[in-house]
Amino acid sequence: MRYDVLTLFPQMIDHVLNGSIIGRARENGLIQVNCINIRDFSQNKHGKTDDYPYGGGAGMVMTAQPIFDCYESAVKGLDYKPVFIYTSPQGKVLDQKTVVRLSRQKHLIILCGHYEGVDERVIEGLVDEEISIGDYVLTGGEIPAMVLIDAISRMIPGVLSDKQAFMEESHFNGMLEYPQYTRPSEYNGKKVPEILLSGHHENIEAWRHRQALVRTYMKRPDMFEKLNLDKSLKEEIINNPDIPSKK
C-alpha cells in the first residue's frame, strides 16, 4: 500500500507514523507513506497557501493552485488514478467496512485540510471521497489522515503477525469484542471465568461469541439491532436475566 499525504505539516505525520506497528511496517516495506508539503508548490513568493473567502466570512480558505500542483507531482508517471481522499468533517464517518474496502486499494492520496477548508474546485476536480473520523471539528486534517492510515494499514497482510488479531476485534464482524483476561487468574478478589481455564476450545469459542453479543447489546444497541441474528437468539440476549440493567 502506498499513501501520499498532501499536508502543510509533514513532520507531524512522520513523527507519529514512524513508531510502533506502523513504523515497523514502513521499515519492512509493507506500506509506503510519502508526506508532500503543499507549501512547496505555492507560487506565492512567501509560500502562502490560503486566502480570504469570496463573499466574506471568518477564517481563511486553502487555495486551489498549490493543491492541484502538489497532486500532479504525486501522480506523475503513474498509469492509473489513485483514490483521492479528503479528510473533512463533512465526509462520511469512518467505519470498519470503509477501512476494509480501502485496504484493497494499492494507492491512496490523502489531502489534509486546514482553516475553513479548501477551495471547492479542489473537491470538484480531484476528490473521490470525503471521510470524517467523527462528528466534531479538529484544527487540521493530519490527525484524521493518521487515523485512516493506521486503521487501513492493520488490514495489510504482514502488518499484524496474525490476521486473527483483527478478525476478532470490535467492529470487524459487526460486534464488539468479548472480554479479555490475562494472568494472574485472580486479582483483587476477582477471578477469571472458569471456562477460560478449562482448555475446552469449543466451549470457550461459544462463550466468547455469546459475550460479544451481550456486550454489543449493552454498549452499542445500535450495532446489535443491525446484526443478522436468529430471532430467538436475539430475544434471548435481550431478555437474559444475567444482563444487568442498562440504566
SULNOR-V159573 format. One record per residue. N is the residue number from 1. NEAR is the number of other ideal C-beta (glycine too) atoms within 8 Angstrom. D_FIRST is the distance of its C-alpha to the first C-alpha in whole Angstrom. Layout:
# SULNOR-V159573
n=N near=NEAR d_first=D_FIRST
n=N near=NEAR d_first=D_FIRST
This chain:
# SULNOR-V159573
n=1 near=13 d_first=0
n=2 near=10 d_first=4
n=3 near=13 d_first=7
n=4 near=12 d_first=10
n=5 near=15 d_first=13
n=6 near=13 d_first=16
n=7 near=15 d_first=19
n=8 near=9 d_first=22
n=9 near=9 d_first=22
n=10 near=10 d_first=19
n=11 near=7 d_first=20
n=12 near=9 d_first=20
n=13 near=15 d_first=17
n=14 near=10 d_first=16
n=15 near=7 d_first=19
n=16 near=8 d_first=18
n=17 near=13 d_first=14
n=18 near=7 d_first=16
n=19 near=6 d_first=18
n=20 near=5 d_first=18
n=21 near=9 d_first=15
n=22 near=13 d_first=12
n=23 near=10 d_first=14
n=24 near=8 d_first=14
n=25 near=13 d_first=10
n=26 near=13 d_first=10
n=27 near=6 d_first=13
n=28 near=7 d_first=12
n=29 near=6 d_first=9
n=30 near=11 d_first=7
n=31 near=14 d_first=5
n=32 near=8 d_first=6
n=33 near=11 d_first=9
n=34 near=9 d_first=11
n=35 near=10 d_first=14
n=36 near=13 d_first=17
n=37 near=9 d_first=20
n=38 near=14 d_first=22
n=39 near=9 d_first=25
n=40 near=8 d_first=25
n=41 near=11 d_first=25
n=42 near=12 d_first=28
n=43 near=5 d_first=31
n=44 near=7 d_first=33
n=45 near=3 d_first=35
n=46 near=4 d_first=34
n=47 near=8 d_first=31
n=48 near=8 d_first=31
n=49 near=11 d_first=29
n=50 near=9 d_first=31
n=51 near=7 d_first=34
n=52 near=6 d_first=37
n=53 near=10 d_first=36
n=54 near=4 d_first=38
n=55 near=4 d_first=41
n=56 near=5 d_first=41
n=57 near=6 d_first=40
n=58 near=3 d_first=38
n=59 near=7 d_first=35
n=60 near=9 d_first=33
n=61 near=13 d_first=31
n=62 near=15 d_first=28
n=63 near=12 d_first=29
n=64 near=9 d_first=27
n=65 near=9 d_first=27
n=66 near=14 d_first=25
n=67 near=17 d_first=22
n=68 near=11 d_first=22
n=69 near=9 d_first=23
n=70 near=14 d_first=20
n=71 near=12 d_first=18
n=72 near=8 d_first=19
n=73 near=9 d_first=18
n=74 near=12 d_first=15
n=75 near=10 d_first=15
n=76 near=6 d_first=17
n=77 near=3 d_first=17
n=78 near=8 d_first=15
n=79 near=2 d_first=16
n=80 near=5 d_first=14
n=81 near=5 d_first=14
n=82 near=13 d_first=11
n=83 near=11 d_first=12
n=84 near=12 d_first=14
n=85 near=15 d_first=15
n=86 near=16 d_first=18
n=87 near=16 d_first=18
n=88 near=11 d_first=22
n=89 near=8 d_first=25
n=90 near=5 d_first=26
n=91 near=11 d_first=23
n=92 near=8 d_first=22
n=93 near=9 d_first=22
n=94 near=11 d_first=19
n=95 near=7 d_first=19
n=96 near=8 d_first=18
n=97 near=6 d_first=18
n=98 near=10 d_first=16
n=99 near=12 d_first=13
n=100 near=10 d_first=13
n=101 near=7 d_first=13
n=102 near=12 d_first=10
n=103 near=11 d_first=8
n=104 near=5 d_first=9
n=105 near=9 d_first=7
n=106 near=4 d_first=5
n=107 near=12 d_first=6
n=108 near=14 d_first=8
n=109 near=15 d_first=11
n=110 near=15 d_first=13
n=111 near=15 d_first=17
n=112 near=15 d_first=19
n=113 near=12 d_first=22
n=114 near=9 d_first=26
n=115 near=9 d_first=29
n=116 near=8 d_first=30
n=117 near=7 d_first=27
n=118 near=12 d_first=26
n=119 near=9 d_first=28
n=120 near=6 d_first=28
n=121 near=7 d_first=28
n=122 near=15 d_first=24
n=123 near=10 d_first=23
n=124 near=7 d_first=25
n=125 near=7 d_first=24
n=126 near=10 d_first=20
n=127 near=12 d_first=19
n=128 near=5 d_first=18
n=129 near=10 d_first=18
n=130 near=12 d_first=19
n=131 near=15 d_first=19
n=132 near=14 d_first=21
n=133 near=10 d_first=21
n=134 near=5 d_first=24
n=135 near=5 d_first=28
n=136 near=5 d_first=29
n=137 near=3 d_first=28
n=138 near=8 d_first=26
n=139 near=3 d_first=27
n=140 near=10 d_first=24
n=141 near=15 d_first=20
n=142 near=11 d_first=19
n=143 near=9 d_first=19
n=144 near=13 d_first=18
n=145 near=14 d_first=15
n=146 near=11 d_first=14
n=147 near=10 d_first=15
n=148 near=15 d_first=13
n=149 near=15 d_first=10
n=150 near=10 d_first=12
n=151 near=11 d_first=13
n=152 near=13 d_first=9
n=153 near=15 d_first=8
n=154 near=10 d_first=11
n=155 near=10 d_first=10
n=156 near=12 d_first=8
n=157 near=5 d_first=10
n=158 near=7 d_first=12
n=159 near=12 d_first=11
n=160 near=9 d_first=14
n=161 near=3 d_first=17
n=162 near=5 d_first=18
n=163 near=7 d_first=17
n=164 near=6 d_first=20
n=165 near=9 d_first=19
n=166 near=10 d_first=18
n=167 near=8 d_first=20
n=168 near=8 d_first=23
n=169 near=8 d_first=22
n=170 near=6 d_first=24
n=171 near=9 d_first=22
n=172 near=10 d_first=20
n=173 near=6 d_first=23
n=174 near=7 d_first=25
n=175 near=13 d_first=27
n=176 near=10 d_first=27
n=177 near=9 d_first=27
n=178 near=9 d_first=30
n=179 near=5 d_first=32
n=180 near=5 d_first=31
n=181 near=6 d_first=34
n=182 near=3 d_first=34
n=183 near=3 d_first=37
n=184 near=4 d_first=40
n=185 near=6 d_first=41
n=186 near=7 d_first=43
n=187 near=5 d_first=43
n=188 near=3 d_first=45
n=189 near=4 d_first=47
n=190 near=5 d_first=44
n=191 near=6 d_first=43
n=192 near=8 d_first=40
n=193 near=8 d_first=41
n=194 near=7 d_first=43
n=195 near=9 d_first=41
n=196 near=9 d_first=38
n=197 near=8 d_first=40
n=198 near=8 d_first=41
n=199 near=4 d_first=39
n=200 near=7 d_first=39
n=201 near=6 d_first=36
n=202 near=6 d_first=36
n=203 near=9 d_first=38
n=204 near=11 d_first=36
n=205 near=8 d_first=33
n=206 near=8 d_first=36
n=207 near=12 d_first=37
n=208 near=9 d_first=33
n=209 near=9 d_first=32
n=210 near=9 d_first=36
n=211 near=10 d_first=35
n=212 near=12 d_first=31
n=213 near=14 d_first=33
n=214 near=12 d_first=36
n=215 near=13 d_first=34
n=216 near=13 d_first=32
n=217 near=12 d_first=35
n=218 near=9 d_first=37
n=219 near=6 d_first=34
n=220 near=8 d_first=32
n=221 near=8 d_first=35
n=222 near=6 d_first=33
n=223 near=11 d_first=30
n=224 near=13 d_first=33
n=225 near=6 d_first=34
n=226 near=6 d_first=31
n=227 near=11 d_first=31
n=228 near=2 d_first=32
n=229 near=8 d_first=35
n=230 near=5 d_first=38
n=231 near=6 d_first=41
n=232 near=6 d_first=43
n=233 near=9 d_first=40
n=234 near=11 d_first=39
n=235 near=8 d_first=43
n=236 near=8 d_first=43
n=237 near=14 d_first=41
n=238 near=8 d_first=42
n=239 near=6 d_first=46
n=240 near=8 d_first=45
n=241 near=4 d_first=47
n=242 near=4 d_first=45
n=243 near=9 d_first=43
n=244 near=4 d_first=44
n=245 near=3 d_first=45
n=246 near=5 d_first=42
n=247 near=2 d_first=45
